[in-house]
Amino acid sequence: MPRGIARNHDEKRDTLRKGAAAYFARHGFDRASMSGAAREIGISKALIYHYHDSKEALLFDILDTHLTELVAVVETAAPKGLRALIAAILDAYEDADAEHKLQLESLTALPEDMQAPLLAAQRYLVEAMSTAIDAVKPGMDQDKLRAATMTVYGILNWFYMWHRPGKGLSRQDYAALAADFVEGGLRQI
């Protein structure tokens, strides 16, 4: 008889994803190992392999979960406009620094078939931001619109590199500053 799924299956998988993301982000995905991840998280390597058959499958699960959650946040915030979108994305990045770093640095370590749905999610996120920017500054040349879109993501994506919780601006205050900065810049174009 097949073994049933444990009541805390999803909780264990979330803990595994979070711990592995932190380990991979700190050591670099290419240099990290499943044994090292297991040691870091405090679980057996066999438990990791219960959920994922390879290091790449684990990375895919981390990135897919991160991007799926981010897409859901963007779908809710985008209709409310650029300011709401910026605030929602920055808020969604909280406690996801490791996942975000892996998205930026390690996605290309995956085989193309695993990259494809992740890249589709990223394209959706870029398109949603472009649409929000176009609503503020309609009719912008496509090259400028793409540059403006990627500039906004640059402002948001690297927040984790310099921000220290409890010091300086709060995440919400930074979101307002970033939105002011972006809207002011768009008015000047």
Contact map, one row per residue, 1 for C-alpha under 8 A:
111000000000000000000000000000000000000000000000000000000000000000000000000000000000000000000000000000000000000000000000000000000000000000000000000000000000000000000000000000000000000000000
111100000000000000000000000000000000000000000000000000000000000000000000000000000000000000000000000000000000000000000000000000000000000000000000000000000000000000000000000000000000000000000
111110000000000000000000000000000000000000000000000000000000000000000000000000000000000000000000000000000000000000000000000000000000000000000000000000000000000000000000000000000000000000000
011111000000000000000000000000000000000000000000000000000000000000000000000000000000000000000000000000000000000000000000000000000000000000000000000000000000000000000000000000000000000000000
001111101000000000000000000000000000000000000000000000000000000000000000000000000000000000000000000000000000000000000000000000000000000000000000000000000000000000000000000000000000000000000
000111111000000000000000000000000000000000000000000000000000000000000000000000000000000000000000000000000000000000000000000000000000000000000000000000000000000000000000000000000000000000000
000011111100000000000000000000000000000000000000000000000000000000000000000000000000000000000000000000000000000000000000000000000000000000000000000000000000000000000000000000000000000000000
000001111111000000000000000000000000000000000000000000000000000000000000000000000000000000000000000000000000000000000000000000000000000000000000000000000000000000000000000000000000000000000
000011111111100000000000000000000000000000000000000000000000000000000000000000000000000000000000000000000000000000000000000000000000000000000000000000000000000000000000000000000000000000000
000000111111110000000000000000000000000000000000000000000000000000000000000000000000000000000000000000000000000000000000000000000000000000000000000000000000000000000000000000000000000000000
000000011111111000000000000000000000000000000000000000000000000000000000000000000000000000000000000000000000000000000000000000000000000000000000000000000000000000000000000000000000000000000
000000011111111100000000000000000000000000000000000000000000000000000000000000000000000000000000000000000000000000000000000000000000000000000000000000000000000000000000000000000000000000000
000000001111111110000000000000000000000000000000001000000000000000000000000000000000000000000000000000000000000000000000000000000000000000000000000000000000000000000000000000000000000000000
000000000111111111000000000000000000000000000000000000000000000000000000000000000000000000000000000000000000000000000000000000000000000000000000000000000000000000000000000000000000000000000
000000000011111111100000000000000000000000000000000000000000000000000000000000000000000000000000000000000000000000000000000000000000000000000000000000000000000000000000000000000000000000000
000000000001111111110000000000000000000010000001000000000000000000000000000000000000000000000000000000000000000000000000000000000000000000000000000000000000000000000000000000000000000000000
000000000000111111111000000000000000000000000000000000000100110000000000000000000000000000000000000000000000000000000000000000000000000000000000000000000000000000000000000000000000000000000
000000000000011111111100000000000000000000000000000000000000010000000000000000000000000000000000001000000000000000000000000000000000000000000000000000000000000000000000000000000000000000000
000000000000001111111110000000000000100110000000000000000000000000000000000000000000000000000000000000000000000000000000000000000000000000000000000000000000000000000000000000000000000000000
000000000000000111111111000000000000110110000000000000000000000000000000000000000000000000000000000000000000000000000000000000000000000000000000000000000000000000000000000000000000000000000
000000000000000011111111100000000000000000000000000000000010010000000000000000000000000000000000011001000000000000000000000000000000000000000000000000000000000000000000000000000000000000000
000000000000000001111111110000000000000000000000000000000000000000000000000000000000000000000000011000000000000000000000000000000000000000000000000000000000000000000000000000000000000000000
000000000000000000111111111100010001100100000000000000000000000000000000000000000000000000000000000000000000000000000000000000000000000000000000000000000000000000000000000000000000000000000
000000000000000000011111111110010000100000000000000000000000000000000000000000000000000000000000010001000000000000000000000000000000000000000000000000000000000000000000000000000000000000000
000000000000000000001111111110000000000000000000000000000000000000000000000000000000000000000000011011000000000000000000000000000000000000000000000000000000000000000000000000000000000000000
000000000000000000000111111100000000000000000000000000000000000000000000000000000000000000000000010000000000000000000000000000000000000000000000000000000000000000000000000000000000000000000
000000000000000000000011111110110000000000000000000000000000000000000000000000000000000000000000000000000000000000000000000000000000000000000000000000000000000000000000000000000000000000000
000000000000000000000011111111110000000000000000000000000000000000000000000000000000000000000000000000000100000000000000000000000000000000000000000000000000000000000000000000000000000000000
000000000000000000000001101111111000000000000000000000000000000000000000000000000000000000000000000001000100100000000000000000000000000000000000000000000000000000000000000000000000000000000
000000000000000000000000000111110000000000000000000000000000000000000000000000000000000000000000000000000000100000000000000000000000000000000000000000000000000000000000000000000000000000000
000000000000000000000000001111111000000000000000000000000000000000000000000000000000000000000000000000000000000000000000000000000000000000000000000000000000000000000000000000000000000000000
000000000000000000000011001111111101100000000000000000000000000000000000000000000000000000000000000000000000000000000000000000000000000000000000000000000000000000000000000000000000000000000
000000000000000000000000000010111111100000000000000000100000000000000000000000000000000000000000000000000000000000000000000000000000000000000000000000000000000000000000000000000000000000000
000000000000000000000000000000011111110000001001000000100000000000000000000000000000000000000000000000000000000000000000000000000000000000000000000000000000000000000000000000000000000000000
000000000000000000000000000000001111111000001000000000000000000000000000000000000000000000000000000000000000000000000000000000000000000000000000000000000000000000000000000000000000000000000
000000000000000000000010000000011111111100000000000000000000000000000000000000000000000000000000000000000000000000000000000000000000000000000000000000000000000000000000000000000000000000000
000000000000000000110011000000011111111110000000000000000000000000000000000000000000000000000000000000000000000000000000000000000000000000000000000000000000000000000000000000000000000000000
000000000000000000010000000000000111111111111001000000000000000000000000000000000000000000000000000000000000000000000000000000000000000000000000000000000000000000000000000000000000000000000
000000000000000000000000000000000011111111111000000000000000000000000000000000000000000000000000000000000000000000000000000000000000000000000000000000000000000000000000000000000000000000000
000000000000000000110010000000000001111111100000000000000000000000000000000000000000000000000000000000000000000000000000000000000000000000000000000000000000000000000000000000000000000000000
000000000000000100110000000000000000111111100000000000000000000000000000000000000000000000000000000000000000000000000000000000000000000000000000000000000000000000000000000000000000000000000
000000000000000000000000000000000000011111110000000000000000000000000000000000000000000000000000000000000000000000000000000000000000000000000000000000000000000000000000000000000000000000000
000000000000000000000000000000000000011111111011000000000000000000000000000000000000000000000000000000000000000000000000000000000000000000000000000000000000000000000000000000000000000000000
000000000000000000000000000000000000011001111111000000000000000000000000000000000000000000000000000000000000000000000000000000000000000000000000000000000000000000000000000000000000000000000
000000000000000000000000000000000110011000111111100000000000000000000000000000000000000000000000000000000000000000000000000000000000000000000000000000000000000000000000000000000000000000000
000000000000000000000000000000000000000000011111110000000000000000000000000000000000000000000000000000000000000000000000000000000000000000000000000000000000000000000000000000000000000000000
000000000000000000000000000000000000000000111111111000000000000000000000000000000000000000000000000000000000000000000000000000000000000000000000000000000000000000000000000000000000000000000
000000000000000100000000000000000100010000111111111100000000000000000000000000000000000000000000000000000000000000000000000000000000000000000000000000000000000000000000000000000000000000000
000000000000000000000000000000000000000000001111111111000000000000000000000000000000000000000000000000000000000000000000000000000000000000000000000000000000000000000000000000000000000000000
000000000000000000000000000000000000000000000111111110000000000000000000000000000000000000000000000000000000000000000000000000000000000000000000000000000000000000000000000000000000000000000
000000000000100000000000000000000000000000000011111110000000000000000000000000000000000000000000000000000000000000000000000000000000000000000000000000000000000000000000000000000000000000000
000000000000000000000000000000000000000000000001111111101100000000000000000000000000000000000000000000000000000000000000000000000000000000000000000000000000000000000000000000000000000000000
000000000000000000000000000000000000000000000000111111101100000000000000000000000000000000000000000000000000000000000000000000000000000000000000000000000000000000000000000000000000000000000
000000000000000000000000000000000000000000000000100111111100000000000000000000000000000000000000000000000000000000000000000000000000000000000000000000000000000000000000000000000000000000000
000000000000000000000000000000001100000000000000000111111110000000000000000000000000000000000000000000000000000000000000000000000000000000000000000000000000000000000000000000000000000000000
000000000000000000000000000000000000000000000000000001111111000000000000000000000000000000000000000000000000110000000000000000000000000000000000000000000000000000000000000000000000000000000
000000000000000000000000000000000000000000000000000111111111100000000000000000000000000000000000000000000000000000000000000000000000000000000000000000000000000000000000000000000000000000000
000000000000000010000000000000000000000000000000000111111111110000000000000000000000000000000000000000000000000000000000000000000000000000000000000000000000000000000000000000000000000000000
000000000000000000001000000000000000000000000000000000111111111000000000000000000000000000000000000000000000010000000000000000000000000000000000000000000000000000000000000000000000000000000
000000000000000000000000000000000000000000000000000000011111111100000000000000000000000000000000000000000000010001000000000000000000000000000000000000000000000000000000000000000000000000000
000000000000000010000000000000000000000000000000000000001111111110000000000000000000000000000000000000000000000000000000000000000000000000000000000000000000000000000000000000000000000000000
000000000000000011001000000000000000000000000000000000000111111111000000000000000000000000000000001000000000000000000000000000000000000000000000000000000000000000000000000000000000000000000
000000000000000000000000000000000000000000000000000000000011111111100000000000000000000000000000001001100010000000000100000000000000000000000000000000000000000000000000000000000000000000000
000000000000000000000000000000000000000000000000000000000001111111110000000000000000000000000000000000000000000000000100000000000000000000000000000000000000000000000000000000000000000000000
000000000000000000000000000000000000000000000000000000000000111111111000000000000000000000000000000000000000000000000000000000000000000000000000000000000000000000000000000000000000000000000
000000000000000000000000000000000000000000000000000000000000011111111100000000000000000000000001001100000000000000000000000000000000000000000000000000000000000000000000000000000000000000000
000000000000000000000000000000000000000000000000000000000000001111111110000000000000000000000000000000000000000000000100110000000000000000000000000000000000000000000000000000000000000000000
000000000000000000000000000000000000000000000000000000000000000111111111000000000000000000000000000000000000000000000000100000000000000000000000000000000000000000000000000000000000000000000
000000000000000000000000000000000000000000000000000000000000000011111111100000000000000000000000000000000000000000000000000000000000000000000000000000000000000000000000000000000000000000000
000000000000000000000000000000000000000000000000000000000000000001111111110000000000000010010000000000000000000000000000000000000000000000000000000000000000000000000000000000000000000000000
000000000000000000000000000000000000000000000000000000000000000000111111111000000000000000000000000000000000000000000000100110000000000000000000000000000000000000000000000000000000000000000
000000000000000000000000000000000000000000000000000000000000000000011111111100000000000000000000000000000000000000000000000000000000000000000000000000000000000000000000000000000000000000000
000000000000000000000000000000000000000000000000000000000000000000001111111110000000000110010000000000000000000000000000000000000000000000000000000000000000000000000000000000000000000000000
000000000000000000000000000000000000000000000000000000000000000000000111111111000000100110000000000000000000000000000000000010010000000000000000000000000000000000000000000000000000000000000
000000000000000000000000000000000000000000000000000000000000000000000011111111100000000000000000000000000000000000000000000000000000000000000000000000000000000000000000000000000000000000000
000000000000000000000000000000000000000000000000000000000000000000000001111111110000000000000000000000000000000000000000000000000000000000000000000000000000000000000000000000000000000000000
000000000000000000000000000000000000000000000000000000000000000000000000111111111001100100000000000000000000000000000000000000000000000000000000000000000000000000000000000000000000000000000
000000000000000000000000000000000000000000000000000000000000000000000000011111111101100000000000000000000000000000000000000000011001000000000000000000000000000000000000000000000000000000000
000000000000000000000000000000000000000000000000000000000000000000000000001111111000000000000000000000000000000000000000000000000000000000000000000000000000000000000000000000000000000000000
000000000000000000000000000000000000000000000000000000000000000000000000000111111111100000000000000000000000000000000000000000000000000000000000000000000000000000000000000000000000000000000
000000000000000000000000000000000000000000000000000000000000000000000000000011111111100000000000000000000000000000000000000000000001001000000000000000000000000000000000000000000000000000000
000000000000000000000000000000000000000000000000000000000000000000000000000001011111110000000000000000000000000000000000000000001001100100000000000000000000000000000000000000000010000000000
000000000000000000000000000000000000000000000000000000000000000000000000000000011111111000000000000000000000000000000000000000000000000000000000000000000000000000000000000000110010000000000
000000000000000000000000000000000000000000000000000000000000000000000000000011011111111100000000000000000000000000000000000000000000000000000000000000000000000000000000000000000000000000000
000000000000000000000000000000000000000000000000000000000000000000000000010011011111111110000000000000000000000000000000000000001001000000000000000000000000000000000000000000000000000000000
000000000000000000000000000000000000000000000000000000000000000000000000000000000111111111000000000000000000000000000000000000000000000000000000000000000001000000000000000000100110000000000
000000000000000000000000000000000000000000000000000000000000000000000000000000000011111111100000000000000000000000000000000000000000000000000000000000000000000000000000000100110000000000000
000000000000000000000000000000000000000000000000000000000000000000000000110010000001111111110000000000000000000000000000000000000000000000000000000000000000000000000000000000000000000000000
000000000000000000000000000000000000000000000000000000000000000000000100110000000000111111111000000000000000000000000000000000000000000000000000000000000001000000000000000000000000000000000
000000000000000000000000000000000000000000000000000000000000000000000000000000000000011111111100000000000000000000000000000000000000000000000000000000000001000000000000001000100000000000000
000000000000000000000000000000000000000000000000000000000000000000000000000000000000001111111100000000000000000000000000000000000000000000000000000000000000000000000000001100000000000000000
000000000000000000000000000000000000000000000000000000000000000000000100100000000000000111111111000000000000000000000000000000000000000000000000000000000000000000000000000000000000000000000
000000000000000000000000000000000000000000000000000000000000000000000000000000000000000011111111100100000000000000000000000000000000000000000000000000000000000000000000000000000000000000000
000000000000000000000000000000000000000000000000000000000000000000000000000000000000000001111111100000000000000000000000000000000000000000000000000000000000000000000000000000000000000000000
000000000000000000000000000000000000000000000000000000000000000000000000000000000000000000011111100000000000000000000000000000000000000000000000000000000000000000000000000000000000000000000
000000000000000000000000000000000000000000000000000000000000000001000000000000000000000000011111111100000000000000000000000000000000000000000000000000000000000000000000000000000000000000000
000000000000000000000000000000000000000000000000000000000000000000000000000000000000000000001111111110000000000000000000000000000000000000000000000000000000000100000000000000000000000000000
000000000000000000001101110000000000000000000000000000000000000000000000000000000000000000000001111111000000000000000000000000000000000000000000000000000000000000000000000000000000000000000
000000000000000001001100100000000000000000000000000000000000011001000000000000000000000000000001111111100000000000000000000000000000000000000000000000000000000000000000000000000000000000000
000000000000000000000000000000000000000000000000000000000000000001000000000000000000000000001001111111110000000000000000000000000000000000000000000000000000100000000000000000000000000000000
000000000000000000000000100000000000000000000000000000000000000000000000000000000000000000000000111111111100000000000000000000000000000000000000000000000000000000000000000000000000000000000
000000000000000000001001100010000000000000000000000000000000001000000000000000000000000000000000011111111110000000000000000000000000000000000000000000000000000000000000000000000000000000000
000000000000000000000000000000000000000000000000000000000000001000000000000000000000000000000000001111111110000000000000000000000000000000000000000000000000000000000000000000000000000000000
000000000000000000000000000000000000000000000000000000000000000000000000000000000000000000000000000111111110000000000000000000000000000000000000000000000000000000000000000000000000000000000
000000000000000000000000000000000000000000000000000000000000000000000000000000000000000000000000000011111111000000000000000000000000000000000000000000000000000000000000000000000000000000000
000000000000000000000000000110000000000000000000000000000000000000000000000000000000000000000000000011111111110000000000000000000000000000000000000000000000000000000000000000000000000000000
000000000000000000000000000000000000000000000000000000000000001000000000000000000000000000000000000001111111110000100000000000000000000000000000000000000000000000000000000000000000000000000
000000000000000000000000000000000000000000000000000000000000000000000000000000000000000000000000000000001111111000100000000000000000000000000000000000000000000000000000000000000000000000000
000000000000000000000000000011000000000000000000000000010000000000000000000000000000000000000000000000000111111000000000000000000000000000000000000000000000000000000000000000000000000000000
000000000000000000000000000000000000000000000000000000010011000000000000000000000000000000000000000000000111111101100000000000000000000000000000000000000000000000000000000000000000000000000
000000000000000000000000000000000000000000000000000000000000000000000000000000000000000000000000000000000001111111100000000000000000000000000000000000000000000000000000000000000000000000000
000000000000000000000000000000000000000000000000000000000000000000000000000000000000000000000000000000000000011111110000000000000000000000000000000000000000000000000000000000000000000000000
000000000000000000000000000000000000000000000000000000000000000000000000000000000000000000000000000000000000001111111000000000000000000000000000000000000000000000000000000000000000000000000
000000000000000000000000000000000000000000000000000000000001000000000000000000000000000000000000000000000000011111111100000000000000000000000000000000000000000000000000000000000000000000000
000000000000000000000000000000000000000000000000000000000000000000000000000000000000000000000000000000000011011111111110000000000000000000000000000000000000000000000000000000000000000000000
000000000000000000000000000000000000000000000000000000000000000000000000000000000000000000000000000000000000000111111111000000000000000000000000000000000000000000000000000000000000000000000
000000000000000000000000000000000000000000000000000000000000000000000000000000000000000000000000000000000000000011111111100000000000000000000000000000000000000000000000000000000000000000000
000000000000000000000000000000000000000000000000000000000000001100100000000000000000000000000000000000000000000001111111110000000000000000000000000000000000000000000000000000000000000000000
000000000000000000000000000000000000000000000000000000000000000000000000000000000000000000000000000000000000000000111111111000000000000000000000000000000000000000000000000000000000000000000
000000000000000000000000000000000000000000000000000000000000000000000000000000000000000000000000000000000000000000011111111100000000000000000000000000000000000000000000000000000000000000000
000000000000000000000000000000000000000000000000000000000000000000110010000000000000000000000000000000000000000000001111111110000000000000000000000000000000000000000000000000000000000000000
000000000000000000000000000000000000000000000000000000000000000000100000000000000000000000000000000000000000000000000111111111000000000000000000000000000000000000000000000000000000000000000
000000000000000000000000000000000000000000000000000000000000000000000000000000000000000000000000000000000000000000000011111111100000000000000000000000000000000000000000000000000000000000000
000000000000000000000000000000000000000000000000000000000000000000000010000000000000000000000000000000000000000000000001111111110000000000000000000000000000000000000000000000000000000000000
000000000000000000000000000000000000000000000000000000000000000000000010010000000000000000000000000000000000000000000000111111111000000000000000000000000000000000000000000000000000000000000
000000000000000000000000000000000000000000000000000000000000000000000000000000000000000000000000000000000000000000000000011111111100000000000000000011000000000000000000000000000000000000000
000000000000000000000000000000000000000000000000000000000000000000000000000000000000000000000000000000000000000000000000001111111110000000000000000000000000000000000000000000000000000000000
000000000000000000000000000000000000000000000000000000000000000000000000010001000000000000000000000000000000000000000000000111111111000000000000000000000000000000000000000000000000000000000
000000000000000000000000000000000000000000000000000000000000000000000000000001000100100000000000000000000000000000000000000011111111100000000000000010000000000000000000000000000000000000000
000000000000000000000000000000000000000000000000000000000000000000000000000000000000000000000000000000000000000000000000000001111111110000000000110110000000000000000000000000000000000000000
000000000000000000000000000000000000000000000000000000000000000000000000000000000000000000000000000000000000000000000000000000111111111000000000000000000000000000000000000000000000000000000
000000000000000000000000000000000000000000000000000000000000000000000000000001001100100000000000000000000000000000000000000000011111111100000000000000000000000000000000000000000000000000000
000000000000000000000000000000000000000000000000000000000000000000000000000000000100000000000000000000000000000000000000000000001111111111000000100110000000000000000000000000000000000000000
000000000000000000000000000000000000000000000000000000000000000000000000000000000000000000000000000000000000000000000000000000000111111111110000100000000000000000000000000000000000000000000
000000000000000000000000000000000000000000000000000000000000000000000000000000001000000000000000000000000000000000000000000000000011111111000000000000000000000000000000000000000000000000000
000000000000000000000000000000000000000000000000000000000000000000000000000000000100000000000000000000000000000000000000000000000001111111000000000000000000000000000000000000000000001001000
000000000000000000000000000000000000000000000000000000000000000000000000000000000000000000000000000000000000000000000000000000000000111111110000000000000000000000000000000000000000000001100
000000000000000000000000000000000000000000000000000000000000000000000000000000000000000000000000000000000000000000000000000000000000111111110000000000000000000000000000000000000000000000000
000000000000000000000000000000000000000000000000000000000000000000000000000000000000000000000000000000000000000000000000000000000000010011111000000000000000000000000000000000000000000000000
000000000000000000000000000000000000000000000000000000000000000000000000000000000000000000000000000000000000000000000000000000000000010011111101100000000000000000000000000000000000000000000
000000000000000000000000000000000000000000000000000000000000000000000000000000000000000000000000000000000000000000000000000000000000000000111111100000000000000000000000000000000000000000000
000000000000000000000000000000000000000000000000000000000000000000000000000000000000000000000000000000000000000000000000000000000000000000011111110000000000000000000000000000000000000000000
000000000000000000000000000000000000000000000000000000000000000000000000000000000000000000000000000000000000000000000000000000000000000000001111111000000000000000000000000000000000000000000
000000000000000000000000000000000000000000000000000000000000000000000000000000000000000000000000000000000000000000000000000000000000000000011111111100000000000000000000000000000000000000000
000000000000000000000000000000000000000000000000000000000000000000000000000000000000000000000000000000000000000000000000000000000100110000011111111110000000000000000000000000000000000000000
000000000000000000000000000000000000000000000000000000000000000000000000000000000000000000000000000000000000000000000000000000000100000000000111111111000000000000000000000000000000000000000
000000000000000000000000000000000000000000000000000000000000000000000000000000000000000000000000000000000000000000000000000000000000000000000011111111100000000000000000000000000000000000000
000000000000000000000000000000000000000000000000000000000000000000000000000000000000000000000000000000000000000000000000000000000100100000000001111111110000000000000000000000000000000000000
000000000000000000000000000000000000000000000000000000000000000000000000000000000000000000000000000000000000000000000000000001001100100000000000111111111000000000000000000000000000000000000
000000000000000000000000000000000000000000000000000000000000000000000000000000000000000000000000000000000000000000000000000001000000000000000000011111111100000000000000000000000000000000000
000000000000000000000000000000000000000000000000000000000000000000000000000000000000000000000000000000000000000000000000000000000000000000000000001111111110000000000000000000000000000000000
000000000000000000000000000000000000000000000000000000000000000000000000000000000000000000000000000000000000000000000000000000000000000000000000000111111111000000000000000000000000010000000
000000000000000000000000000000000000000000000000000000000000000000000000000000000000000000000000000000000000000000000000000000000000000000000000000011111111100000000000000000000000000000000
000000000000000000000000000000000000000000000000000000000000000000000000000000000000000000000000000000000000000000000000000000000000000000000000000001111111110000000000000000000000000000000
000000000000000000000000000000000000000000000000000000000000000000000000000000000000000000000000000000000000000000000000000000000000000000000000000000111111111000000000000000000100000000000
000000000000000000000000000000000000000000000000000000000000000000000000000000000000010011000000000000000000000000000000000000000000000000000000000000011111111000000000000000000000000000000
000000000000000000000000000000000000000000000000000000000000000000000000000000000000000000000000000100000000000000000000000000000000000000000000000000001111111100000000000000000000000000000
000000000000000000000000000000000000000000000000000000000000000000000000000000000000000000000000000000000000000000000000000000000000000000000000000000000111111111000000000000000000000000000
000000000000000000000000000000000000000000000000000000000000000000000000000000000000000000000000000000000000000000000000000000000000000000000000000000000011111111100000000000000000000000000
000000000000000000000000000000000000000000000000000000000000000000000000000000000000000000000000100000000000000000000000000000000000000000000000000000000000111111110000000000000000000000000
000000000000000000000000000000000000000000000000000000000000000000000000000000000000000000000000000000000000000000000000000000000000000000000000000000000000011111100000000000000000000000000
000000000000000000000000000000000000000000000000000000000000000000000000000000000000000000000000000000000000000000000000000000000000000000000000000000000000011111110000000000000000000000000
000000000000000000000000000000000000000000000000000000000000000000000000000000000000000000000000000000000000000000000000000000000000000000000000000000000000001111111011000000000000000000000
000000000000000000000000000000000000000000000000000000000000000000000000000000000000000000000000000000000000000000000000000000000000000000000000000000000000000101111111000000000000000000000
000000000000000000000000000000000000000000000000000000000000000000000000000000000000000000000000000000000000000000000000000000000000000000000000000000000000000000111111010000000000000000000
000000000000000000000000000000000000000000000000000000000000000000000000000000000000000000000000000000000000000000000000000000000000000000000000000000000000000000011111010000000000000000000
000000000000000000000000000000000000000000000000000000000000000000000000000000000000000000000000000000000000000000000000000000000000000000000000000000000000000000111111110000000000000000000
000000000000000000000000000000000000000000000000000000000000000000000000000000000000000000000000000000000000000000000000000000000000000000000000000000000000000000111111110000000000000000000
000000000000000000000000000000000000000000000000000000000000000000000000000000000000000000000000000000000000000000000000000000000000000000000000000000000000000000000011111111000000000000000
000000000000000000000000000000000000000000000000000000000000000000000000000000000000000000000000000000000000000000000000000000000000000000000000000000000000000000001111111111000000000000000
000000000000000000000000000000000000000000000000000000000000000000000000000000000000000001100000000000000000000000000000000000000000000000000000000000000000000000000000111111100000000000000
000000000000000000000000000000000000000000000000000000000000000000000000000000000000001000100000000000000000000000000000000000000000000000000000000000000000000000000000111111110000000000000
000000000000000000000000000000000000000000000000000000000000000000000000000000000000000000000000000000000000000000000000000000000000000000000000000000000000000000000000111111111000000000000
000000000000000000000000000000000000000000000000000000000000000000000000000000000000000000000000000000000000000000000000000000000000000000000000000000000000000000000000111111111100000000000
000000000000000000000000000000000000000000000000000000000000000000000000000000000010011001000000000000000000000000000000000000000000000000000000000000000000000000000000001111111110000000000
000000000000000000000000000000000000000000000000000000000000000000000000000000000010001000000000000000000000000000000000000000000000000000000000000000000000000000000000000111111111000000000
000000000000000000000000000000000000000000000000000000000000000000000000000000000000000000000000000000000000000000000000000000000000000000000000000000000000000000000000000011111111100000000
000000000000000000000000000000000000000000000000000000000000000000000000000000000000010000000000000000000000000000000000000000000000000000000000000000000010000000000000000001111111110000000
000000000000000000000000000000000000000000000000000000000000000000000000000000000110010000000000000000000000000000000000000000000000000000000000000000000000000000000000000000111111111000000
000000000000000000000000000000000000000000000000000000000000000000000000000000000000000000000000000000000000000000000000000000000000000000000000000000000000000000000000000000011111111100000
000000000000000000000000000000000000000000000000000000000000000000000000000000000000000000000000000000000000000000000000000000000000000000000000000000000000000000000000000000001111111110000
000000000000000000000000000000000000000000000000000000000000000000000000000000000000000000000000000000000000000000000000000000000000000000000000000000010000000000000000000000000111111111000
000000000000000000000000000000000000000000000000000000000000000000000000000000000000000000000000000000000000000000000000000000000000000100000000000000000000000000000000000000000011111111100
000000000000000000000000000000000000000000000000000000000000000000000000000000000000000000000000000000000000000000000000000000000000000000000000000000000000000000000000000000000001111111110
000000000000000000000000000000000000000000000000000000000000000000000000000000000000000000000000000000000000000000000000000000000000000000000000000000000000000000000000000000000000111111111
000000000000000000000000000000000000000000000000000000000000000000000000000000000000000000000000000000000000000000000000000000000000000110000000000000000000000000000000000000000000011111111
000000000000000000000000000000000000000000000000000000000000000000000000000000000000000000000000000000000000000000000000000000000000000010000000000000000000000000000000000000000000001111111
000000000000000000000000000000000000000000000000000000000000000000000000000000000000000000000000000000000000000000000000000000000000000000000000000000000000000000000000000000000000000111111
000000000000000000000000000000000000000000000000000000000000000000000000000000000000000000000000000000000000000000000000000000000000000000000000000000000000000000000000000000000000000011111
